[in-house]
Amino acid sequence: MKQLILPFILFFSAKSFSQGYEIKINFKNAPDSIVYLAKYVLDKQYVVDTCKKVKNGTIIFKGKASLDKGVYFLVSEGKAKYFDFFVNEDSKFTITSDVMDMVNSFKCVGSKENELAFGYLKFMTNINREFGKVAEKTKGMAKADSVKLVSEKTKSLHEEVVKFNADFRKTNEGSFFAAFLNLQTEKTAVDVPKSKNGRPDSIFYSNYYRAHFWDGVNFADEKIYRTPFFSDRFKRYFDQCVYMIPDTVIKELDKILIQCKTDVEVTKAFLAQITFDYETKSSKFVGFDKVFVHLIDRYIRAGWLKGYYTDETIEKIKDRGDILKPLLLGSVAPDLLMMDTINGKIANKMGFDSANTSAAVSHLYYKNLDKINTLYTTLHQLKAKYTILVFWDVECSHCLTEIPKLLQTWHELRKTYDIKVFSVYSQHEFDKWRKFIIEKKYDFINVFDAVHINNIKQKYDIFSTPKIYILDKNKTIRSKGIAQEQIPEIIKMMEADDKK
């Protein structure tokens, strides 16, 4: 398994402004202990400040630097989360609450956002309590009467919530808390048309859900990334609403990223996380390295992560993109200048098998250049409708299991298809390799890099073996990184595509 090179590291340095922050919390009946101020950032949580001693329920967080705007929460010494609150324009305010009835005792002075949030929370909490009371009233009632009571009360409470939500959002449009509510609210269709079977049209519903998923979400507002809902919602969108096709994923990512502010820290963190996620996916799903390379080419090369990662790390990411780009599905496979066992023996007699420095190899190469050029077996010269390009090693335990199976698979396939195997030995122990393929009767086109010219590990991203590529007659990469048992189905699909 290859190691991912893109580190996902978040840097959170406070921005120095003269305003600073002072958050005072009068927390009645809270135990005297240490309490932490923490914030959400994408899918992670970070401690921002510490009140080392809560005394008589008084908690104070104070600093000279401004807090990032977003959702914060209190955490006890035992890591219990108390409640969320909001930091927007106001960063000096006082919250009052009682542990015994936290929601209904919430009060805030100095922060409009928290006044809105606590008012909304009180209403919703009391609605739930009202519904709980209905359940209590049904005890001992006949089933028909209890069902009627619950149905009527549920309808009444639902109508009350719908009206309250509509009025609340209209009145408080433009506030951070309204944007926060919108982010966690599912956009579901109403008046869904019927399908032919008389049931609601699931396709219409699905299309509506996808089209309206991000309604009202402002990706240029850095605060939304510092909420407990954004990362989950983002993941859900790409898991449930976006087809697992690289070009489709790229299109949807671009729609979001082009709306982001490029010069804010949390946007850099967002891009870093996405890039890391798709580097990971590229090692699991065929073709998804295209998404990873796209993110590098369009955003990282444009400087979006400047200052977030070190210049050295950014260069490593770019280098990784340079390696993968020629190997994307649909690209013509890079040519390989290899030698078979006969010509490899000739090259070894020139001294290539014992040359152990780059200088020694270069000297031998240019000294024997004219003769060497007549010894190559090249990938692009191979004539076949389909080519299985495989890299392997005689000392790789997984290869010793898979290559015999590949041999059997190929023998079956070539009864029906014009298909050849270009089998590349990834090391340089010529005698061991030659003896092995003769003993095992591997009748592939067996080749190796006799004159050390190909740099196959980088050219074909060989970090583990065996590694298989499937090429068409033009040597275009049609699949890669697959198991040998997948080859027959891929060849059938390629044959079907060719007949369209």
C-alpha positions in Angstrom: 0.0 0.0 0.0 1.5 3.3 -1.0 1.8 6.1 1.5 -0.2 9.3 0.9 1.9 12.3 0.5 -0.6 15.0 1.3 -0.7 15.9 5.0 -3.9 17.2 6.4 -2.7 19.7 9.0 -4.8 22.6 10.3 -3.1 25.7 11.5 -5.1 28.1 13.6 -3.4 31.2 14.5 -5.4 34.0 16.1 -5.6 37.2 14.0 -4.5 40.1 16.0 -7.0 43.0 16.3 -7.4 45.5 19.0 -11.0 44.4 19.7 -10.2 41.1 21.4 -12.8 39.0 23.1 -14.4 38.6 26.5 -17.1 35.9 27.1 -18.6 35.7 30.5 -20.9 32.8 31.5 -22.9 32.8 34.7 -23.5 29.1 34.9 -25.7 28.4 37.9 -25.3 25.1 39.6 -22.2 24.3 37.5 -19.5 22.3 39.4 -16.3 24.2 40.3 -13.8 22.8 37.8 -11.8 23.5 34.6 -13.9 24.5 31.6 -12.7 24.8 28.0 -13.9 27.0 25.2 -13.8 25.1 21.9 -14.8 25.6 18.3 -15.8 23.6 15.3 -13.7 23.6 12.2 -14.9 21.4 9.4 -15.1 17.9 10.9 -12.8 18.6 13.8 -13.0 20.4 17.1 -10.3 22.6 18.8 -9.8 24.0 22.2 -9.4 27.8 22.0 -9.2 28.9 25.6 -9.3 27.6 29.1 -11.0 28.8 32.3 -8.8 27.1 34.9 -11.2 27.5 37.7 -15.0 27.9 37.7 -16.0 29.6 40.9 -19.6 30.0 42.0 -20.7 29.2 38.4 -18.7 32.1 36.9 -16.7 31.3 33.7 -14.6 33.9 31.9 -12.7 33.6 28.7 -10.7 36.7 27.7 -8.1 37.4 25.1 -6.5 40.2 23.1 -6.8 38.6 19.7 -10.2 38.3 18.0 -11.9 34.9 17.8 -12.7 33.4 14.4 -16.4 33.8 13.6 -18.4 30.6 14.0 -20.0 28.2 16.5 -18.3 27.6 19.8 -19.2 25.3 22.7 -18.3 24.7 26.4 -16.5 21.5 27.4 -16.1 20.3 31.0 -13.0 18.9 32.5 -14.5 15.5 32.0 -15.0 16.2 28.3 -18.8 16.6 28.6 -20.2 19.2 26.1 -22.5 21.8 27.7 -24.0 23.9 24.9 -23.3 25.7 21.6 -23.2 29.4 21.1 -22.3 31.9 18.4 -19.5 34.3 17.8 -20.1 36.8 14.9 -19.6 40.5 15.0 -20.0 40.6 18.8 -17.2 38.9 20.7 -17.8 40.5 24.1 -21.0 39.2 25.7 -22.5 37.5 28.8 -24.5 34.3 28.8 -26.6 33.2 31.8 -27.9 29.7 32.3 -28.8 27.2 34.9 -27.6 23.6 34.7 -30.9 22.4 36.1 -32.9 23.8 33.2 -30.3 25.0 30.7 -32.5 25.8 27.7 -35.3 27.8 29.4 -32.8 29.7 31.6 -30.6 30.9 28.7 -30.1 34.6 28.5 -27.6 36.6 26.6 -26.5 40.3 26.8 -24.3 41.8 24.1 -24.8 39.3 21.3 -27.8 39.4 18.9 -26.9 36.1 17.4 -27.1 34.3 20.7 -30.3 36.0 21.7 -31.8 34.7 18.4 -30.4 31.2 19.0 -31.5 30.8 22.6 -35.0 32.1 21.7 -35.3 29.6 18.9 -34.0 26.8 21.1 -36.5 27.6 23.9 -39.4 27.5 21.5 -38.4 24.2 19.9 -37.6 22.6 23.3 -41.0 23.6 24.7 -42.8 22.3 21.6 -41.1 18.9 22.2 -42.2 19.1 25.9 -45.7 19.8 24.8 -45.7 16.7 22.6 -44.3 14.7 25.6 -47.3 15.8 27.6 -49.7 14.5 25.0 -48.1 11.1 25.3 -48.7 11.2 29.0 -52.3 12.1 28.5 -52.9 9.0 26.3 -52.1 6.6 29.2 -55.3 4.6 30.0 -57.2 5.9 27.0 -58.7 3.6 24.4 -56.5 3.1 21.4 -58.8 4.9 19.0 -59.1 7.9 21.3 -55.3 8.0 21.9 -54.5 7.9 18.2 -57.0 10.7 17.6 -55.5 12.8 20.3 -51.9 12.3 19.2 -52.8 12.9 15.6 -54.7 16.2 16.3 -52.0 17.5 18.6 -49.2 16.5 16.3 -50.9 18.3 13.4 -51.4 21.4 15.6 -47.9 21.4 16.9 -46.5 20.9 13.4 -48.5 23.8 12.0 -47.2 25.9 14.9 -43.6 25.0 14.2 -44.0 25.6 10.4 -45.4 29.1 11.0 -42.8 29.9 13.7 -40.0 28.8 11.3 -41.3 30.8 8.4 -41.8 33.9 10.5 -38.4 33.5 12.3 -36.5 33.1 9.1 -38.2 36.0 7.4 -37.6 38.3 10.3 -34.0 37.3 10.8 -32.9 36.8 7.2 -29.2 37.7 6.8 -28.2 36.7 10.4 -25.6 34.0 11.0 -28.1 32.0 13.0 -30.5 32.0 10.1 -27.7 30.7 7.9 -26.9 28.1 10.5 -30.5 26.9 10.5 -30.6 26.8 6.8 -27.4 24.7 6.7 -29.0 21.9 8.8 -32.4 22.0 7.1 -33.2 19.4 4.5 -34.7 20.9 1.3 -37.6 18.5 0.5 -40.1 18.9 -2.3 -43.8 19.5 -1.6 -46.6 18.6 -3.9 -44.6 15.8 -5.4 -46.3 14.5 -8.6 -47.5 10.9 -8.8 -45.8 8.3 -10.9 -47.7 5.7 -13.0 -48.1 3.4 -10.1 -49.9 6.1 -8.1 -47.1 6.6 -5.6 -45.1 9.8 -5.3 -42.5 10.2 -8.1 -39.2 9.2 -6.5 -37.2 10.5 -9.4 -38.8 13.9 -9.1 -38.1 13.9 -5.4 -34.5 12.8 -5.9 -33.9 15.4 -8.6 -35.4 18.2 -6.4 -33.4 17.1 -3.4 -30.2 17.2 -5.4 -31.0 20.5 -7.1 -31.9 22.4 -3.9 -29.5 20.8 -1.5 -27.4 23.9 -1.2 -30.2 26.5 -1.5 -29.3 29.6 0.6 -25.8 28.4 1.5 -23.1 31.1 1.0 -19.8 29.3 0.4 -18.0 32.7 0.6 -19.1 33.0 4.3 -16.2 31.5 6.2 -18.5 31.0 9.3 -20.4 28.1 7.8 -17.2 26.0 7.8 -17.0 26.5 11.6 -20.3 24.8 12.4 -21.1 21.3 13.5 -23.1 20.6 10.3 -21.1 21.7 7.3 -18.7 18.8 6.9 -21.4 16.1 7.4 -23.6 17.9 4.9 -20.8 18.2 2.3 -20.0 14.5 2.7 -23.7 13.6 2.4 -24.0 15.6 -0.8 -21.1 13.8 -2.5 -22.2 10.4 -1.1 -25.9 10.6 -1.9 -26.4 13.2 -4.6 -23.4 13.1 -6.9 -22.7 10.1 -9.2 -19.4 8.4 -8.5 -17.9 9.5 -11.9 -14.7 11.6 -11.8 -15.9 14.3 -14.3 -19.2 14.7 -12.4 -17.4 15.0 -9.0 -15.0 17.6 -10.5 -17.9 19.6 -11.9 -19.6 19.7 -8.5 -16.5 20.5 -6.5 -15.7 23.4 -8.9 -19.2 24.8 -8.3 -18.5 25.0 -4.6 -14.8 26.0 -4.6 -15.2 28.9 -7.1 -17.6 30.5 -4.6 -15.1 30.3 -1.7 -12.8 33.1 -0.6 -9.3 32.1 -1.4 -7.5 34.2 1.2 -9.0 32.9 4.4 -7.6 30.2 6.6 -10.6 28.0 6.8 -11.0 27.9 3.0 -7.4 26.6 2.8 -8.2 24.0 5.4 -11.3 23.0 3.4 -9.4 22.6 0.1 -6.6 20.7 2.0 -9.2 18.3 3.4 -10.9 17.8 0.0 -7.6 17.2 -1.7 -6.5 14.7 0.9 -9.8 12.9 0.7 -9.6 12.5 -3.1 -5.9 11.5 -2.9 -7.2 8.7 -0.6 -10.1 7.9 -2.9 -7.7 7.7 -5.9 -6.0 4.7 -4.3 -9.3 3.0 -3.8 -11.5 3.8 -6.8 -10.3 3.5 -10.4 -10.1 6.9 -12.2 -10.4 9.1 -9.1 -6.8 10.3 -9.4 -8.3 12.6 -12.1 -10.1 14.5 -9.3 -7.0 14.7 -7.2 -4.9 15.9 -10.2 -7.6 18.5 -11.1 -7.5 19.9 -7.6 -3.8 20.2 -7.8 -3.8 21.8 -11.3 -6.6 24.3 -10.8 -6.3 25.3 -7.1 -3.0 24.3 -5.6 -0.9 25.4 -8.5 -2.8 28.7 -8.4 -1.5 29.3 -4.8 -4.6 28.5 -2.8 -2.6 26.7 -0.1 0.2 29.2 0.0 1.0 29.8 3.6 -1.1 26.8 4.8 1.5 24.2 3.9 5.2 24.8 3.6 6.6 25.5 0.1 8.3 22.1 0.3 5.1 20.3 1.0 3.3 22.1 -1.8 6.1 21.1 -4.2 5.7 17.5 -3.2 2.0 17.7 -3.9 2.6 19.2 -7.3 5.2 16.5 -8.1 2.6 13.9 -7.2 0.3 15.5 -9.7 3.0 15.5 -12.3 3.5 11.7 -11.8 -0.2 10.9 -12.0 -1.3 13.1 -14.8 0.2 11.0 -17.7 -1.4 7.9 -16.1 -5.0 9.1 -16.0 -7.7 7.0 -17.7 -7.9 8.1 -21.4 -4.2 9.0 -21.6 -1.8 7.3 -23.9 0.4 5.0 -21.7 4.0 6.3 -21.6 6.2 4.1 -23.8 8.6 1.7 -22.2 12.0 0.8 -23.8 12.6 -2.7 -22.3 14.5 -5.8 -23.2 13.6 -9.4 -23.3 15.8 -12.2 -21.8 17.9 -12.6 -25.0 18.7 -8.9 -25.5 18.9 -8.4 -21.8 21.8 -10.9 -21.6 23.6 -8.8 -24.3 23.1 -5.6 -22.3 24.4 -7.3 -19.2 27.6 -8.3 -21.0 28.1 -4.6 -21.7 28.4 -4.1 -17.9 24.9 -2.8 -17.0 24.2 -5.6 -14.5 27.2 -4.5 -12.4 27.0 -0.7 -12.8 25.9 0.7 -9.4 26.0 4.5 -9.9 24.2 6.8 -12.2 27.5 8.0 -13.7 28.5 4.4 -14.5 25.2 3.7 -16.2 25.3 6.9 -18.2 28.8 6.1 -19.4 27.9 2.6 -20.5 24.7 3.9 -22.2 26.3 6.5 -24.4 29.3 4.2 -25.1 26.9 1.5 -26.5 24.1 3.7 -27.7 23.9 2.5 -31.3 23.8 -1.1 -30.4 21.4 -0.6 -27.5 18.8 1.0 -29.8 18.5 -2.2 -31.7 17.8 -4.3 -28.6 14.6 -2.7 -27.3 11.2 -4.3 -27.1 8.9 -1.3 -26.7 5.4 -1.1 -25.4 4.1 1.1 -28.2 5.4 -1.3 -30.9 3.3 -4.1 -29.6 0.4 -5.0 -31.9 -2.7 -6.1 -30.1 -6.3 -5.0 -29.7 -5.9 -5.2 -26.0 -2.8 -5.1 -23.9 -2.4 -6.2 -20.2 0.6 -4.3 -18.9 1.7 -5.8 -15.6 4.6 -4.9 -13.3 5.7 -7.6 -10.8 8.6 -9.0 -8.9 9.7 -12.6 -8.4 10.2 -12.0 -4.7 6.8 -10.4 -4.1 4.6 -12.8 -2.2 1.4 -11.3 -3.6 2.8 -11.6 -7.2 3.6 -15.2 -6.6 -0.1 -15.7 -6.0 -1.6 -13.4 -8.6 0.7 -13.8 -11.6 -0.1 -17.6 -12.1 -3.8 -16.6 -12.0 -3.1 -13.9 -14.5 -1.4 -16.4 -16.8 -4.5 -18.7 -16.7 -6.9 -15.7 -17.2 -4.9 -14.6 -20.2 -4.8 -18.0 -21.8 -8.6 -18.2 -21.6 -9.1 -14.6 -22.9 -6.8 -15.0 -25.9 -9.0 -17.8 -27.2 -11.6 -15.1 -28.0 -9.7 -11.8 -28.1 -6.6 -10.3 -29.6 -4.9 -9.7 -26.3 -1.3 -9.8 -25.2 0.5 -9.4 -21.9 3.5 -7.0 -21.6 5.0 -8.4 -18.4 7.6 -6.1 -16.8 10.0 -7.3 -14.1 10.3 -4.4 -11.7 13.8 -5.3 -10.3 17.2 -6.1 -11.9 18.2 -9.5 -10.7 18.3 -10.9 -14.2 19.4 -14.5 -13.6 16.8 -15.1 -10.9 14.0 -13.6 -13.0 15.0 -15.5 -16.2 15.2 -18.8 -14.4 11.8 -18.2 -12.7 9.8 -17.3 -15.8 11.4 -20.3 -17.7 10.5 -22.7 -14.8 7.0 -21.3 -14.5 6.5 -21.3 -18.3 5.3 -17.7 -18.2 4.8 -17.2 -22.0 4.0 -13.5 -21.7 6.1 -10.9 -23.4 8.6 -10.9 -20.6 10.8 -7.8 -20.3 12.9 -5.8 -17.9 14.7 -2.4 -17.8 18.1 -3.7 -18.7 19.8 -0.3 -19.2 18.1 1.5 -16.3 16.5 4.1 -18.7 12.8 4.0 -17.9 12.5 4.9 -14.2 9.4 2.7 -14.2 8.6 3.3 -10.5 7.9 6.9 -11.1 6.8 6.7 -14.7 4.1 4.2 -13.8 3.6 5.0 -10.1 4.9 1.6 -9.0 4.9 1.6 -5.2 3.6 -1.9 -4.8 3.3 -5.0 -7.0 1.7 -6.5 -8.9 0.2 -3.5 -10.7 -2.0 -4.0 -13.7 -2.9 -1.6 -16.5 -5.4 -2.4 -19.3 -4.6 -0.7 -22.7 -6.6 -0.6 -25.9 -5.1 -0.9 -29.4 -3.9 2.7 -29.4 -2.2 2.1 -26.0 -4.7 4.3 -24.3 -5.1 3.5 -20.6 -8.6 2.1 -20.1 -8.3 0.7 -16.6 -5.5 0.4 -13.9 -4.7 -0.7 -10.4 -7.1 -3.6 -10.7 -7.1 -7.2 -9.6 -6.5 -9.9 -12.2 -9.9 -11.4 -11.7 -11.5 -8.1 -12.9 -9.7 -8.3 -16.3 -12.3 -10.5 -18.2 -15.2 -8.2 -17.3 -13.2 -5.1 -18.3 -12.2 -6.6 -21.7 -15.9 -7.5 -22.3 -16.9 -3.9 -21.6 -14.2 -2.6 -23.9 -15.3 -5.0 -26.6 -18.9 -3.9 -26.2 -17.9 -0.2 -26.3 -15.9 -0.9 -29.5 -19.0 -2.3 -31.2 -21.2 0.7 -30.5 
